[in-house]
Amino acid sequence: MTKATALIPERTGGEILADALLANGVDTIFGVPGESYIAFLDAIYDRADRLRFVATRQEGGAAFMADAHAKLTGRAGVVAVTRGPGACNASIGIHTAEQDSTPMVVLVGQVPRHFREREAFQEVEFRQMFGGMAKWVVEIDSAERIPEHLSHAFHLAQSGRPGPVIVVLPEDVLADKARAADLPAPRPAASKPADEDMVRVTQALAEAKRPLAILGGPAWSREAKADFERFAGESGLAVVTSLRCQDYFDNDHPCYVGDLGIAANPNVQEQVRQADTLLVIGARLGEMTTQGYTVPEAPRTSQRLIHVYPDASEIGRVYVPDIAVVSDSAAFAAALSRQRLPYNGGRAQTTKDANTTYRQMLEPVPQPGALDLGRLVLALQDRLPRDAIITNGAGNYTAWVHKHYRFRDYRTQLAPTSGAMGYGLPAAVAAKLAFPECRVICFAGDGCFQMNGQELGTILQNGLDPLVIVVNNGAFGTIRMHQERAYPTRVSGTELANPDFEALARAYGFHAEVLERTEDIGEVLDRALAATGPALIEVRLDVEAISPRATLSGIREKAMAGAS
């Protein structure tokens, strides 16, 4: 022991871990308590004024909350789970963090070191389990090394393409006592575009007759959004956003022309096809954003492709760029905002026309059934401030939100690009904890809600007040839609027998109502938004209204006609 080490007070591994998290700027941990890390929970007890442990009802919900917390704060989200079953439950959120490029540090309890390799109770080899999903998996073998490994975990989770890091903590390591110095919080170096990069990009945009920007991915900020909006406005550059990144650009901006989400509107797809230059900032150009790698076509686009991404290993992975720029999105947006493009009347008119088409598409088309979900979304938009946070999971119900709601401010949309069901309610918990003063609205389908509906208990326990809108059509709607396209009339496994969602919500202390008719939307919404505490509206939707612009019978008839 050195003289310097001797001056450091002896602490348990759990205390060293808690203090290391505080040193890394962590103030909130989501998790389900487990016996494999009770020494860490004990350490939190003495630090509860600085380190909040949010006890969730299931580890999948906890991991989703950590993902949403990271997106909202720009810092790595932290989730703590026990070994075996706890880690397995959390894997859905870890996969989401991987696909969404979200920085996350996952603390996983493990069996004591002297039980390893015996398949002890709930023992799992986590390097194998998470090796292809996480940026790094480390099992800490001594309490002294906790600060070192945790520092590396936070550096790695937040650098390059952000993502999840798994830190495995044997039970006895957390109970052991050791002397270890805390390490300072990481300050990940952000990659920036070189001057020659900006010259090439600006020249390419100036030469283009129909340039189009596609925004998405990690490393954005409110400042980056403002920088890019300023550049687009001055240059007349048309802008679309990638899947579930609609809040990266003000949807009321005259240069906004739509989103490249799942089954993007045909007019938005046409904008991509007609463009002669694509400026892609932050988006990986994944399957959903590119409509199955067809808009634009992979691997070599017909347009000139400028791809800006913070991690060099992702550039050229699928699409071959003409100009590649390794840069943090925020740094690139700041650099681009200092550039000037010569005015081009044709470019400006093309953008204006595309924006007009986008605005026309915001108007819902008439829907079958007594309740028009599009009208509900518009009514909600009229009643919410621009900084309201909208959360959702996965399912056809999300299309109404994505197609008819206009996102104005950065990080007002929390939704998984991984397509994970059950994300919306945990994300609403994270949003209310991070920004209690903000309106938070969670949309969930009946199937999606029941993936993590138990987190109503977390809302109750923490005194939160989101508005939850459960869209109940008695079906796994997305799969039913695909089923009718591929196997018309052969409904199998997609029907749902649901509980009384209104009664369930009331049992958790929510204001709760059922909405069944379009003409009742206003009064039901007003009561829910005025309620003290949390509220839930069960929206009963005809399954025939399967998407904003298609009916179930229409899809079936088309499929049957094609088969004959």
N, C-alpha and C positions, 0 to 999 in steps of 0.2 A: 504494500500500500504506500503510495507516495504521500508527501506532506500535504499536497493540495487536496488529494482524495480524502485524507483524514479529517479535513475541515468540513466536508460535506456530511450533513446528517444522514444517519441510516434510515432507510425507508423500506416498506414492503414493495414488491413489484407492482402491486395494484396502485400504491401511492405514487410510485415513479411514473407509471402510465398516466394517471390522472394529471399529474403536474406537467408531464410532457405534452398532453393534449392542450392544457391551458397555455403552455409556452407556444404552441402552434396556433393560437388564436381560436381554439374551439370553445364554444359556449353551450352547444346543444348536442346531445347524443340520443339517437333513437334506438330502441331495442326491446327485447323481451328478456327479463332476468333469467339467468341459468346458474346452476351450481358450479359450473366450470369456471366462472369468473366472479364469484362472490367477494373475493378479496378486492377486486376492482370496484364493485358496488359499495363496499365498505369505505373505500377511499373517497368515493363521490359524496358519501354522507357528510364528511367534514368540509367539503368544497361545494356544497349544494347552492350556495349563494353565487357561485361563479360558473358552475358546471351543471347544467340541467340535464337530467336523465328523463326522457319521455318514454314511459312504459306503454308500449303498444299492445295490441291484442294478438298479433301474429307477425313473425319475422319478415314475411313478404311485404306487409304494410310498412314495417320499420325501414326496410331498404328503399322502398318507394319514397318514403318521407325524406330520407337522407339524400336521395337523388334530387327531389324537388327543392330541398333546402339549399343544395349546392347551386342549382340553377338560379335561385332567387338571390343568393348572397354573393356568388362568384367565388366562394371558398369551398374547399372539399367538404362534402357531407360525411358524417361519421355515424356508423351503425355498429351496435354491439350485439352479438348473438352467441348462443351456446354451441357446443360441439354437435356433430351429427345432425339430428332433426332440425335444430335451429339454423345451421348453415344451409341445409337443404332448402328450408323454407325461404331463406333470404336470397337464394340463387336467382329468383326471377328479377329482383331489383338490381342485382349485380349484372345480369345480362342486359338490363335496360341501361345501366350506367355505361356499359361497354358500347352498345349501339348508339347511344345518345351522346357519347364522348363527354360524360359527366365525371368530374373529379370526385372520388369517393374512397374513404379509408374504412375497411371492414375489419372490425376486431372480432376474432373468433376464438372462443374458449376451446381448450383441448384437454385430453386426458393427461394425467401426470407423466413426467418424462420416463419414470421407471415402469410405466405400463405400456409404453409405445411398442408397436410391432406385435402386439398380442391380440389384436382385435378386441380391445377392452370395451367396456360399455360406451356405446355411441362414438367409438373411435372412427375417424375417417382420415385418409391421406389427402390433405387439402391441396397439395401441389398437383396431384393428378386430377382432383375434382375441378379445380378452378384454373388449371394451367393454361387452357386455351381461351379463357374468358377474361382474365385479369392481366394487368400490366406486370404484376409481380406478386408472387406468393412467398412469404417468408414465415418460418416458424422460429420464434425467439427461444434460444436455449439457456439464457441466463438473464436475471433481472438487471444486471449491470448494463446489458446491451439494449435495453428498451429505448432509451433516448436516441441512440444511434439509428436503430432500425426504423423507429417512428419518424425521425427526421427524413430519412431516405424515402419512406412511404409517402409523406406529404409532398416532397419535391417531385417524385415521380408521378403521383396522381394528378398534379397540376401543371405538368410540363408537356410540351409538344402537343400531341393529341391527348387530351385529358382522358382519364378512365379510372376504373376501380383497382385498388391495391388491397390484397388480403394479408392481414397480420394475425398469425396464429399464436395463441398465448396458452401454453400448458398451465394447468391449474396450480402446480407447485411453484412455477416461476413467478406467478402473481402473489403467492404467499411468502416466498423467500424474502429475506432482507438483504439489502445491498446499499453501497454508496455509489451514486452515479450523478453526474452533473447534468442539469437540463441544458438543452440546446436551443438556440434562437429559432424563431419561425422562418420557414423558407421564403425566399423572394425569387421565385422562378424567373429565369431570364426569358423575356418575350422576344421571339424572332421578329426582325423588322426588315422591310424591303430595302434593297440597295437602291442607290440613286439611279443606276442604269436600269433596274427593274421598272422604276416609275417612268422613265423615258420611253421604254418599249411599250408599256401598257398604255400610256397616254397617247402615243403615236398610233397604236392599233385602234384605239377608240375613236381618235380623230378621223382616221381613214374609213371607219365603218359607216355604212349607210343605215343599217338597222341593228345597232348593238342592243344587247339585252343583258341585264345583271341578274344573277341568281344568288340569293343570300341565304345562309344557313350555318349550321355547325357550331363549333365552340369558339371561345375567345372573343365574344362580342361584349359590348357594354352600352350604357345609355349614351355615353359620349361618342362611341363609334356609330351608333344609330344616327345621332344628330349630324355627325361629320358626313356620313354617306348621304343622308337626306339633302344636305346642303349641296353636295357635289351633283347629285342627280337633278336637283331642281335647277341649278345653274346651267347644266349641260343638256337638259331634256332627255336624260337617259331613262329608258323604261326599266322597271324593276319588278321581279317576281321573287317570292320567298319559297324555300324548300319546305318539305313536309313538317308541319307543326312548328314552323319558325315564323309565323305570320306577324308576330310582334317585333320583328327585327326592323320593320320599316312601317311608318305610319300609313295605315290602309286608307286614310283620307287624303294622302298626298297625291297631287296631280300626276306623279310619275309612277304610281303603283298600279299594276295591271293584273294582279291576281296571285294565286299560290299554286305551286306544283305539289299538291298533296295526292292522296290516294284517289285514283280516278279523277284527275284534274279536269276542270272544265275544258271542253274542246277548244275554246277560243284562246286559252292560256297555252295549251299544247301547240296551237298554231303559231303563237308568238315565238316559241322556241324554234320551230321548224323554219320560220321565215327569217329569223335573225341571221346576220352574216358574221356576227362576232358575239361570243358568249363570255361574259366576265363572271366567273364563279368564285365567290368569296366565302370560304369557310365550309361550304357544303361538300360532302364527299362524292356527291352524285350517286347516291345509292339506288337500290331497286325501286322504291316507292316514288322518290322524287323524279326519277327518269321514266316512270311508267313502264317498268320492266326493261330498262336499258334501251329504250327505243326513242325517247324524247329528251336529249339527243341520242342518236344511235351510237352504240359502243362497238369496238373500242376507239374508232377514229371518226370524229364528228365531221359533218360536211361544213360546219361553221369553223371559223377560227376560234380556238378555245384558249382562254386565259384562266388558269387555275391557281388560285391563291389559297394556301393551306398552311397551318402552323407546323406540320410534320412532314418532312421530305419523304418518308417511307410511304405515305398515302398518295402522293402525287404520281400519276402514271400507273396506279394499281389496277384501274379498269380503263380509264379514258386517257388517251395520249394527248397531252397539252401541246399547243404551239408555243405558248409562253407559260413557264412555270415560275411561281413566286413562293418561296418558303417564308411565310410571314404570319404572325398573329393577326387575326381579322381586325382588331381594334387599331393596331399599329398601321396596317395597310389603309384602313379607312381614313385615319388621320393624315397620312401622307397623300392620299388621293384628294382629300379636301383642299389641299394646297395647290393642286393642279388646275389648269383651265383648258377647256376644250373650245375650239372656235364654234360659234353659233351655226347650227345647221337647221334650216327651216323644215326640210323634209323629215329629219329625225324627230324634231319637236312635234310635228303634225302626226307622225306615226304613233308616238307615245300618247298624244292627246286622244287619238281615235281608240287606241287600246284601252285607255283609262275609261273612256265613255262606255265601251263594251263591258268592262268589268263592273261598272256601277249599275248597268242594266241587269247584270246577272245577280245582283244582290236581292232583287225583288223575287220573292218566292212564287213558284207556280202553284196553282190550286192543287190541293191534296185530297185524296179520298178519306172518308171518315169524318167524325164530328170535330176532331182536333187537328189544327194545322200547326205543326211544330215550327215551321218557318216563321209564322206570325208570333209565336212565343219568343223566338230569338230576337226578332225586331223589337218587340215590346220590352224585352229585358234591356236591349241596347239603349232604348230611350230613357230608361230609368237608372242606368248605372253611370258613375263617374268614369272618366277615361282611364283611371289607374286601377279599376276593378280587375281582379285576377280571376281568370276563367280556367278551370281544370277539367280534364276528362281522361278517360281511359281509352279503350278501343271498342269499335263496333260501328254499325251503320248510323246510329244516332248522332255520332260526332260530325257527320257530313253536314248536317243542318247548322251546327255551330261554325264549322270552318267555312262554309259557303256564304253564310248570311251575317255573321258577326264581323264588325270592323275593329280590329285591334289597333290601338293608337300608341300606347307606351310600351317600352321595352320590359320584358318579363311579366307581361300580363297574360301570357298563354303558357300553361303548364300541361304538357301532354307528351306521351312517350313515342318517340320515333321508332321504338322497337315493336310497337303494336301490341303492347302488353295490356290485357284486360285487368281491371281492378286498380288502376293507377290513380284515378280521379279523386277518390275520397281521401286516401293517405296524402296526396299532394295538397288537398285543401287544408288538412291538419297542419302540414308544414308551412303553408302560406300564412295561415292565421297566427301561428307561433312566431314567424319571422316578421310579419307586418300586421299586427293586431288591429291597426287602425284602418286597414284596407277592406273593401268589400271583396268577399271571396265567394265565387259561385262554382259549384261542382256539378257537372253533367255526368250522368252514369246511366247506361242501359240497365235493364232488369238483370240480365246475366252478368254484366260488368260489375254492377253494384254488389251482387252477392258473392263476388270473389273476395271483397274486403269490407263488407257491410258491418262487420263487427267493430270496425274502427269508429263507429258512432260512439262506442264506449270511451275511446280516447278523447273524442270531442267533449263528451260529458265530463270526464274527469278533469280536463284542463280548462273548462269554462269557455270554450270557443264558440263562435257564432257564424259559421258559414251557412249559406243557403245551398241545399242539395236538391237537385232536380233529377228524379229517377224516371227515365223514359221506359214505360212498361208496355211492350207489345207481345208479351208471352212467347218470345222466341229468341234464340241466338240468331239475330237478324242477318248479320253478314254471311254466316255459313248457310242460312236458309236461302239467301239470295243466290249464292254460288251453287247451291244444291238444285234450285229451280233452273238455272242456266245449263247445268251439266246433266241432271237427271230429273227433268220436269215431272211434277206430281208425286214423285217418290220421296216424301218427307220422312226423314229418319234421324232421330236423335237431336233435333233442333227445337222441339217444342218445350216450353217451360210452364210448369205449374208453380205459380208464385204466391208468396205470403201476402198479407195485407200490409203493404209498405207504410201506409199512414199509421196503422196501429203499432207497428214495430217502432217507428220513429217516436211516437208518443211515449212508448215505454222507456225510451232513452231521454225523455224530457224535452223533445223537440216540439215546436209548433209544427203541425202537419196538416196537409190538405190533399185532396184528390182533385185533379183538373181533367175534365173530360170534354169540354166544349171550347171552341175558339172564342166565342163571345164572353166567356168567363175569365179569359187570360188576365185582363187588366186588374180586376178586383182581387183575384187570387195572388197575383204577384205583389200587389201593393200590401196586402196583409202579411205576406211572408217577409217582405223587405222591412216592414215596420215592426216585426216581432222582436221582442226582447229575448236574446239568446239564439240558438240555432234553429233552423227551419228546414222542412223537407216538403217538397211538392211531388206527389206521384202523378205523372202525366200518363194517362192511358191513351195509347196510340194504336190505331188500326194497323195490324201487321201488313195490310195491303199497301200502306204508305212506307215502302221499304227503303226508299232513298229520296232525296229532294226532287229528282227529276225522272223517277221511274216507279212503276207499280209492280207488285209481285205477279199479278195476272198478266201484265204486259210482258214481263221477262219470260214467264212460262210459255205464253203463246208464241213468242218469237223463237224460243228454243224448240218448241214442238214443230213449228213451221220449218225450221232449218233441218230438223231430223227427218222430215217426211219427203 
